[in-house]
Amino acid sequence: MKCIVIEDEPASREIITDYIQKTPNLELAGTFIDAIEAGNFLNQTQVDLIFLDINIPGLDGVHFYKSLVNPPLVIFTTAYPEYAVEGFELDAVDYLLKPFSFDRFLRAMNKVHAKSNQVKSNDKPYIYLNADKKIHKVLIEDVLFLEALGDYVKVHTQNQMLIVHETLTGLKEQLPDDGFIQTHKSYIVSLGNFDYIEGNMVKFGERAIPISQTYRNDLMERVRR
């Protein structure tokens, strides 16, 4: 995925550039400090994603994005939270409030891939997970279940188990609603990968995931559809 950064602050530009270089399948095509320079580039080069600061010299980021014909996906960045509503009215993929961590950046990228996969139906949807000092690209179809572990989540897949510094709710938001459901305050399961339901347990091979009374009705309704 080819992207550009439009950011006039050198420190912020360097941080975003570093995050992009750490992220698999993300190619930085250029960095720009104002809308005019970036607009000239976009007239000649097709990109998939813009990291766009709202407060840039001359034409601000929101009005610049509105001026584009067939605009790429956009993630707005700014230090001012009051601009978030206007950003999302433009169907922005996400809004990053400075300063933001690499984990927050990856969460935004997961939203990008989820949105782009709606268009590219031939591509298998995936999610980036930051674990073991590595960025893992995990196919959504390979995820079995999520298990809360304090401030971390164990992500159990077909081939491995990854421990991610994230909340269960935060990670759930990055997965498709139609494929996963919560069965317990500490567990979220894949509806397409479990073997069977027995009593108050969802079985994945020899592993049994509890179903609490709070979530049982929702689970059974989804299963019967």
Secondary structure as UniProt FT lines:
FT   STRAND          2..6
FT   HELIX           10..22
FT   TURN            24..25
FT   STRAND          27..32
FT   HELIX           35..42
FT   TURN            43..44
FT   STRAND          49..53
FT   HELIX           61..67
FT   STRAND          73..78
FT   HELIX           81..83
FT   HELIX           84..89
FT   TURN            90..91
FT   STRAND          94..97
FT   HELIX           102..119
FT   TURN            121..122
FT   STRAND          126..131
FT   TURN            132..133
FT   STRAND          134..139
FT   HELIX           140..142
FT   STRAND          143..149
FT   TURN            150..151
FT   STRAND          152..157
FT   STRAND          161..164
FT   HELIX           168..172
FT   TURN            173..174
FT   TURN            177..179
FT   STRAND          180..184
FT   TURN            185..186
FT   STRAND          187..190
FT   TURN            191..193
FT   STRAND          196..198
FT   TURN            199..200
FT   STRAND          201..204
FT   TURN            205..206
FT   STRAND          207..210
FT   HELIX           213..224
//
